Amino acid sequence: MIAFLKTSYRRARKFLRKAKPADGAESLRARFTGVYRSAAWGSSESLSGPGSERNSGSVRQALVALSQIVEKYEIRSVADIPCGDFNWMPEFLEKHPSVAYAGYDIVGGLISQNRKSNPAFNFHVLDITEQVPPRADLIFSKDLVNHLMDKDVWKALANMVRSGATYVMITSNSVSTPNEDLPRNVGGMSRLLNLRTEPFSLPTPVYEDGYLAMWRTEDLVSVLDHKP
Ligand SMILES: C[S@@+](CC[C@H](N)C(=O)[O-])C[C@H]1O[C@@H](n2cnc3c(N)ncnc32)[C@H](O)[C@@H]1O
């Protein structure tokens, strides 16, 4: 009996080893759950990393961008994809209490934690590369595409457009160096990504500050034609 169990155990381990992709790639959910559990982005203030700390340059710039566009474009609802640990967004929502907010993230643990700490707001588990989110006037997507491989950036853009949102504001770094794909889908790795240049070559946005850019989704329907 013991010999039989030992053989079954060895066979199961062999099967699981084979099932793991050869390049060490992980599923997106496993990857970002691992980042969350190990606090791999190394900030003592935010599980979403130094770029989500309230006084970081990224957050200050995001708050300026959001406050500039919210009235000008009559934004009444925001889908924050990804919301991460919701560390800094309350500062925007306190100043704009009439904006209906919903936060989405691929990591279930983050969503449970956000629901407990912020019961006044809605949070949902969602993988933007696989699911179409409910409609909002604006999809706000800070510091997501930099962490995704190009094939997943295309899928995320397509689902944002499919949602029927009027606008999408997405991190797009105004760098002149050519975009490079992430080598693998592992850990917290990222790279600068300019959505205005190849292979994405998105059209002229209605707002751009070198870090975040905003498009009318009707100007992005061509991303739906992209075939992997
Ligand atoms: C660097 S954090 C940024 C969080 C937030 N936007 C901020 O600025 O504080 C990146 C987040 O993207 C989430 N994420 C990664 N892939 C995702 C996907 N496919 N769908 C939804 N969320 C995803 C991760 O779980 C993580 O919380």
The ligand as an SDF file (V2000), in Angstrom:
LIG
                    3D

 27 29  0  0  0  0  0  0  0  0999 V2000
    1.3310   48.4960   -9.7010 C   0  0  0  0  0  0  0  0  0  0  0  0
   -0.2810   48.0250   -9.1680 S   0  0  0  0  0  0  0  0  0  0  0  0
   -1.1910   49.5100   -9.5360 C   0  0  0  0  0  0  0  0  0  0  0  0
   -2.4630   49.6310   -8.7440 C   0  0  0  0  0  0  0  0  0  0  0  0
   -3.2130   50.9670   -8.8550 C   0  0  0  0  0  0  0  0  0  0  0  0
   -3.6010   51.2690  -10.2070 N   0  0  0  0  0  0  0  0  0  0  0  0
   -2.4130   52.0940   -8.2870 C   0  0  0  0  0  0  0  0  0  0  0  0
   -1.9640   52.9510   -9.0370 O   0  0  0  0  0  0  0  0  0  0  0  0
   -2.2620   52.1400   -7.0570 O   0  0  0  0  0  0  0  0  0  0  0  0
   -0.7730   46.8840  -10.4630 C   0  0  0  0  0  0  0  0  0  0  0  0
   -2.0310   46.1040  -10.1240 C   0  0  0  0  0  0  0  0  0  0  0  0
   -2.4800   45.4530  -11.3190 O   0  0  0  0  0  0  0  0  0  0  0  0
   -3.1960   44.3010  -10.9370 C   0  0  0  0  0  0  0  0  0  0  0  0
   -3.3750   43.4830  -12.1500 N   0  0  0  0  0  0  0  0  0  0  0  0
   -2.4110   42.8380  -12.8570 C   0  0  0  0  0  0  0  0  0  0  0  0
   -2.9310   42.2250  -13.9240 N   0  0  0  0  0  0  0  0  0  0  0  0
   -4.2660   42.4730  -13.9040 C   0  0  0  0  0  0  0  0  0  0  0  0
   -5.3400   42.0880  -14.7540 C   0  0  0  0  0  0  0  0  0  0  0  0
   -5.1270   41.3210  -15.8320 N   0  0  0  0  0  0  0  0  0  0  0  0
   -6.5920   42.5210  -14.4550 N   0  0  0  0  0  0  0  0  0  0  0  0
   -6.8010   43.3050  -13.3520 C   0  0  0  0  0  0  0  0  0  0  0  0
   -5.8150   43.6840  -12.5040 N   0  0  0  0  0  0  0  0  0  0  0  0
   -4.5520   43.2790  -12.7780 C   0  0  0  0  0  0  0  0  0  0  0  0
   -2.2930   43.7180   -9.8660 C   0  0  0  0  0  0  0  0  0  0  0  0
   -2.9260   42.7770   -9.0530 O   0  0  0  0  0  0  0  0  0  0  0  0
   -1.8950   44.9970   -9.0970 C   0  0  0  0  0  0  0  0  0  0  0  0
   -2.7840   45.2220   -8.0280 O   0  0  0  0  0  0  0  0  0  0  0  0
  1  2  1  0
  2  3  1  0
  2 10  1  0
  3  4  1  0
  4  5  1  0
  5  6  1  0
  5  7  1  0
  7  8  2  0
  7  9  1  0
 10 11  1  0
 11 12  1  0
 11 26  1  0
 12 13  1  0
 13 14  1  0
 13 24  1  0
 14 15  1  0
 14 23  1  0
 15 16  2  0
 16 17  1  0
 17 18  1  0
 17 23  2  0
 18 19  1  0
 18 20  2  0
 20 21  1  0
 21 22  2  0
 22 23  1  0
 24 25  1  0
 24 26  1  0
 26 27  1  0
M  CHG  2   2   1   9  -1
M  END
$$$$
